[in-house]
Amino acid sequence: MKSLRFQRHHLSTGQQGFSLLEMIAALTILTIGSVVLFSWLGQTMGQLTRFQLQETESMARIQAVQFLSNQNPATAPSGKQLFDQFYLEWTSSPISETRESVSPMDGLGLYQITLYNVQSKAFHHDGREWFTFSVRLAGYKQVRKPAAEKPF
């Protein structure tokens, strides 16, 4: 009889689960870990968003510079161009004196050349200014006609 009572007492005092204190400690550790993880994820997502915005702006700048490099500021000193993600406005002003071009055969060339400073502004489609930049471009005007070609 003694041995049966001892077994019951031993089973009732042994550990059969978590105590409330252990559960609170585990939840506290889990909460702290979750806060750190979500904070890190939030920062990473913020950095990713900023990177994507910078990449979009860089691609728009490249597109704008490529477009302007094909423009002649002597014949189109200002203008506006619509793109998929933005529109571009530019104005140009001469920053050097006009010079005559030179032809290796006839002396004077067909064109007059001037260096221009082109100020550009990019806008979102809703009209908000996005970014600005300036480039220097050569402008040219044809002032002479080519000499008539003579056959051999």
DRENVEXFI-217313 format. One line per field, with one value per residue (C-alpha): residue number from 0; residue in three letters; chain; x, y, z. Coordinates in steps of 0.001 Angstrom, whole numbers, plus 500000, padded with zeros to 6 digits. Example, Ala and Ser with C-alpha at 12.3 -4.5 7.8 and 13.67 -1.06 7.14 Angstrom:
BEGIN
k 0:1
r Ala:Ser
c A:A
px 512300:513670
py 495500:498940
pz 507800:507140
# end
This chain:
BEGIN
k 0:1:2:3:4:5:6:7:8:9:10:11:12:13:14:15:16:17:18:19:20:21:22:23:24:25:26:27:28:29:30:31:32:33:34:35:36:37:38:39:40:41:42:43:44:45:46:47:48:49:50:51:52:53:54:55:56:57:58:59:60:61:62:63:64:65:66:67:68:69:70:71:72:73:74:75:76:77:78:79:80:81:82:83:84:85:86:87:88:89:90:91:92:93:94:95:96:97:98:99:100:101:102:103:104:105:106:107:108:109:110:111:112:113:114:115:116:117:118:119:120:121:122:123:124:125:126:127:128:129:130:131:132:133:134:135:136:137:138:139:140:141:142:143:144:145:146:147:148:149:150:151
r Met:Lys:Ser:Leu:Arg:Phe:Gln:Arg:His:His:Leu:Ser:Thr:Gly:Gln:Gln:Gly:Phe:Ser:Leu:Leu:Glu:Met:Ile:Ala:Ala:Leu:Thr:Ile:Leu:Thr:Ile:Gly:Ser:Val:Val:Leu:Phe:Ser:Trp:Leu:Gly:Gln:Thr:Met:Gly:Gln:Leu:Thr:Arg:Phe:Gln:Leu:Gln:Glu:Thr:Glu:Ser:Met:Ala:Arg:Ile:Gln:Ala:Val:Gln:Phe:Leu:Ser:Asn:Gln:Asn:Pro:Ala:Thr:Ala:Pro:Ser:Gly:Lys:Gln:Leu:Phe:Asp:Gln:Phe:Tyr:Leu:Glu:Trp:Thr:Ser:Ser:Pro:Ile:Ser:Glu:Thr:Arg:Glu:Ser:Val:Ser:Pro:Met:Asp:Gly:Leu:Gly:Leu:Tyr:Gln:Ile:Thr:Leu:Tyr:Asn:Val:Gln:Ser:Lys:Ala:Phe:His:His:Asp:Gly:Arg:Glu:Trp:Phe:Thr:Phe:Ser:Val:Arg:Leu:Ala:Gly:Tyr:Lys:Gln:Val:Arg:Lys:Pro:Ala:Ala:Glu:Lys:Pro:Phe
c A:A:A:A:A:A:A:A:A:A:A:A:A:A:A:A:A:A:A:A:A:A:A:A:A:A:A:A:A:A:A:A:A:A:A:A:A:A:A:A:A:A:A:A:A:A:A:A:A:A:A:A:A:A:A:A:A:A:A:A:A:A:A:A:A:A:A:A:A:A:A:A:A:A:A:A:A:A:A:A:A:A:A:A:A:A:A:A:A:A:A:A:A:A:A:A:A:A:A:A:A:A:A:A:A:A:A:A:A:A:A:A:A:A:A:A:A:A:A:A:A:A:A:A:A:A:A:A:A:A:A:A:A:A:A:A:A:A:A:A:A:A:A:A:A:A:A:A:A:A:A:A
px 500000:502851:504353:501075:500695:504316:503742:500618:502393:505421:503210:501244:504351:506292:506362:503570:503656:504778:504181:502601:505941:507673:504903:505190:508981:508653:506064:508287:511260:509054:507667:511120:512318:509238:509692:513321:512403:509533:511650:514385:511838:510333:513739:514574:511291:511866:515333:513966:511309:513905:516158:513306:512487:516145:516332:513205:514640:517993:516297:514223:517368:519085:516043:515899:519619:519426:516467:518170:521401:519451:518025:519569:519287:520006:516775:514708:515889:513000:510385:508378:508438:506053:507435:505736:506474:507056:507297:510333:510592:513824:515183:518581:520804:524085:527233:529813:530168:528983:531775:532056:532630:535585:535602:538876:538391:536650:537743:534479:531962:528228:527318:527654:528164:527371:527634:524388:523548:520273:518281:515824:512995:511168:507612:505279:502147:500162:502421:504644:508298:510441:514053:516148:519462:521491:523615:525795:524979:526356:523812:524255:522599:523192:524194:525636:524547:526841:528674:527206:528853:530627:530795:534214
py 500000:502342:501808:502676:505919:506844:506288:508500:511277:511043:511296:514245:516303:515489:517852:517171:520491:524102:526378:529772:531502:529384:530119:533885:533727:531800:534257:537207:535738:535001:538560:540147:537972:538860:542593:542408:540352:542630:545731:544304:543339:546845:548465:546084:546831:550569:550285:548221:550852:553651:551632:551067:554794:555666:553109:554536:558065:556914:555232:558370:560534:558253:558382:562194:562639:560290:562230:565607:564409:564003:567551:570606:573539:576027:575060:573996:576151:574993:572309:569634:565863:563257:559887:556856:557740:561502:564522:566691:570439:572117:575553:576331:579357:579888:579849:580392:582570:581251:579803:578771:575114:574213:571926:570192:570879:574251:576144:577312:574598:574573:575219:577661:575993:577273:575596:575691:575044:573091:573307:570417:569642:566340:566224:563445:563182:564922:568001:567495:568312:565182:566136:568726:568565:570492:569369:571119:570489:571766:573536:574049:575938:575399:578763:577670:575327:572549:573067:571197:567861:567495:564097:562606
pz 500000:500743:497342:495570:497560:496790:493076:493065:494957:492661:489541:490873:491720:488489:485470:483041:481023:480980:483884:483328:483940:481307:478802:479399:478992:475711:474358:475357:473504:470474:470522:470688:467814:465756:466372:465255:462172:461109:461691:459465:456787:456899:456419:453591:451813:452261:450762:447881:447171:447217:444909:442454:442427:441819:439020:437391:437599:436181:433234:432616:432701:430196:427927:428168:427451:424470:423114:423598:421984:418734:418917:417296:419721:416915:415128:418187:421119:423314:423287:425008:424513:425946:427079:428653:432279:432078:429848:429222:428687:427626:426805:425380:425309:423420:425542:422800:419750:416410:414307:410708:409948:407768:404768:403870:400143:399817:402932:404494:405346:404889:408543:411397:414762:418273:421682:423711:427338:427418:430682:431029:433433:433678:434991:436041:433905:436650:436349:439408:438726:438913:438191:436355:434547:431990:429070:426534:422903:419607:417466:413751:410900:407237:405745:402385:399649:398534:395256:392315:391765:388444:386834:386057
# end
